[in-house]
Amino acid sequence: MTSAILDKQLLLAVQASIEAGQEIMKIYDSVDFGTELKKDDSPLTQADLESNKVIMSYLINTDIPIISEENKNLDFDQRKDWELCWMVDPLDGTKEFIKRNGEFTVNIALISNCKPILGVIYVPVSKELYLGNVAQNKSYKIVLNDSLSLPNDIFASEYLLETTTNSNQSVVRVVGSRSHMNEETENYIQHLKDDGKEVEIVSKGSSLKFCIVAEGKADIYPRVAPTMEWDTAAGHAICTAMGLKVTNWETGEDLKYNKENLLNPYFLVK
C-alpha cells in the first residue's frame, strides 16, 4: 500500500472517529443514564450502536473487511485469509462512560498481515485526536476546536506527537489502577521496586493508557487482565509509530491481530 493511500485511509478513519464521537456525545450530554450497563436500550448500548453505524458508513466504501466489537462472531474461516482488515471499537471505556469522567474513546485501526499499521484514537469529551502511521514512524496529536473542524493538513509537523522523557530515572511511572490492582500487576510492581526503582502509579481509562505511554507521561503499561483485539489495535499502532513495543507478557513477541481467538494475551507496553 503506497504512502498516499495510507494517508487517505488514515484520514478516512479520523473523519469516521470524529463523527462517531459526535453521535456518542449527543447521548452522553442528553441523558442521566445511571449505571444500566447491560440493557439493550440503555444509553451506553445506544451510544455504542450509533457510533458503530457511523464508522461502518465510512469504512464500508474501502472494500476492506471490518472486525468490530459489534460483529465479533465472524467465523475464522471467513477471516483467516484477510491480508488487510479494519479493527474497530466504537466505544472503548464503558466504565468511564458510566462514571462520566470523559476518559472513553473511539478506536479504529488498520491491520496488515496480523500487524496494526494505522491507528486512530479519538476522545469525544476532550476533542483530543491521536493518530499513528507505523510505516512512517510518526504519530500525531490534534486537539480539535468546538466546531470539530480538522486542520488543513493533519500531518503537519506541528501536530507530531513528541514524547517527553522521564527526567527522574529512579522513578518508573506505571499505568495502573489506584483503587484496584490484581495480584500479577502488584507482583510486577514489586519486581520493579526490588530492582531499586521507585514506582509512581498513573491512572487512565480506556485506550488512553496507550496514549500516555506514547506521549511519555508514563513509562510502562502492564496489562494482566483480559482485553480484546479491538481494545488495543489502535493504541498499538500509535505506540509502535513512536518506537515503543507492545509485547506478549509470556513470550515477548509482538501482539498479533485477526487471530482465531480475538482475545489478547496479557501484554506489556514500554
Secondary structure, DSSP 4 states (H G I P E B T S, - for coil): --HHHHHHHHHHHHHHHHHHHHHHHHHHHH---TT--S-TTSHHHHHHHHHHHHHHHHHGGGT--EEEGGGTT--HHHHTT-SEEEEEEEEE-HHHHHHT-S--EEEEEEEETTEEEEEEEEETTTTEEEEEETTTTEEEEEE--TT-PPPS-TT-GGGB--PPP-S-TTEEEEE--SS---HHHHHHHHHHHHTT-EEEEE---TTHHHHHHHTTS-SBEEE-S--BHHHHHHHHHHHHHTT--EEETTT-PBP--S-SS-BPPPEEE-
